[in-house]
Amino acid sequence: MRKLLLFVFIMFGFVSQVHAVNPDEVLDDVVLEQRARSLSTGIRCLVCQNQSIDDSDAQLARDLRILVREKLVEGLIDEQILEYLVVRYGEFVLLKPRLNNQTLLLWILPILALIIGAVFALKTLGNSKRKKINQVNQLTKEEQEKLSKILSD
């Protein structure tokens, strides 16, 4: 049993990430194919939404992979291909959205939330410490009388 488990762990160590690119999609030019793979890892599958078109088996992802390769063969540079896809499908097609007027809130909102959360946490901690100090400093009448008596002696 231990040997079987060891074998399974070793096999998982040699498994690489599986891509959904079909052999009939692969370009003959190695350089263009590498550019296509590089581009397709940054393009979102609009069906799966959290996968790149390089990893997705959806038909639309296949169509987008073929489209990227066609544009590469036409001689377009990477930025032109990405811009073509953004114009056609919107900024959502990019797995890592670009910083512009439309996505500014998307980039700033997490930072603002972190700052607001930190301020709230510090304020809450400060208030609770002050309350504890005030509670410690307040003595009952009996305690004040005993303290006065001790101090006067």
N, C-alpha and C positions, 0 to 999 in steps of 0.2 A: 504494500500500500504506500509506503514511504517513497519507494522508487517511482511509482506512478505519479504521485504528487510532485516529486522533483522533476520528472519529465514534463509535466504540464507547465510548471513554472518556467522551465528552460524554454519551452516552445513559445510561451507568451513573451519571453524576452526577445525572441527573434522575429516576432510578428511586427511588421511595419504598418503604418497607417494605410488603409485601403482607399484607393481613389475610384471614383465612379466613371472615369474616362474610359470609353470603349475603344478597342483597337482601331475601329474604322474612323475614329475622330482624330487620331494622332497624325500630326504633320510629318512629312518626310524630312524637312529641314529641322535639325536638332535645336538650333538656336531659336527659331520661331516657336518650336514646341515648348522650350523652356520658358520663353516669354509668355506663352499662352497659359502654361501652368501657374506661373507667377501671378498673372492677372486674374485667373479664375479662382485663386485662393482668396482674393479680396472682394469677390463679387458674391452677393447674397443670392441664394436660391429663393425666389419669390414664393415658391410653394412651401418649402420647408422652413424658411425664414431664419433659422439659426444655424444653417449650414452654408458652406460655400458651394458654388456650382461645381467645383472640383470634387466635392464629397457626396453630392446628391445624385440619387438615381431618378429623380423626377424628369418627366419629358421636357418641361420648360428649361430645366437646368441643362439638359442635353442640347436643346436648341440654342441656349445662350453660349455654351461651350463652342458649338459649331460657328456661331456668329462671331465670337471673339477670334477664332482661327481664320475665318474668312476676312475679317478686317485686318488681321496681321499680314495675310498674304497680299492684300490690296496695298500694303505699305504704310498703313497708319501707325503712328507711334502710340505708346501705352496711354498717354494722357488723352489723346484724341479718342481712343476706344472707350475709355472710362467716361469721357464727356458725352459721347454718343449714347452710352447706356443710361447715364443720368438724365439726359434730355428725354430719352424714350420712356424710362421707367421711374424716374425721380431719384432723389438723393438716397432713398431707402435701399436701392440696389447695392450700395456700397456697404460692406461689413464695417468699415471704419469711416464714418461720415467726415467730410471735410469741414473745416472751420470757415463759415461764412455767415451772412446775416440771417439766413434761415435756420442754421444749426447753432447759433450763438447761445441760445437758451439751453440747448441740449448739453453743451459743454460747460456752461456756467452754473447751472442748477445744482449739480452734485457738490460743487465747491461751496455754494451758498448754503446748502443744507448742512454740510459739515461745519461751517462757521457758526450757523445758528444753533446747531446742536451743541457745539462746544461752549458757546456763550450761555445757553440755557443750563447746561450741566454745571458750569462754574458758578453761575448765579445760585442754583439750587444748593450746591455744596456750601457756598458762602453763607446762605441764609440758615441752613441747618446748624452750622458751627456757631453762628451768632446766637441762635435760640438756645443752644446748649450752654453757652457762656452766660447768657442772661439768666437761665434757670439756676445755674450754679451760684451766681452772685446774689440772687434773691433769697433772703433769709426770712423765716417766719418770725412773728413777734417774740415767741418764746426763745428762739435761737438768738435773736438780737439781744434780748435781755440777758441771756446766759453769757453772750459774748461781751456785753458791756460790763457785766459783773466780773468776769475773768480779767478784762483789761483794766478795770479800776483797781483790782487787788494787786 
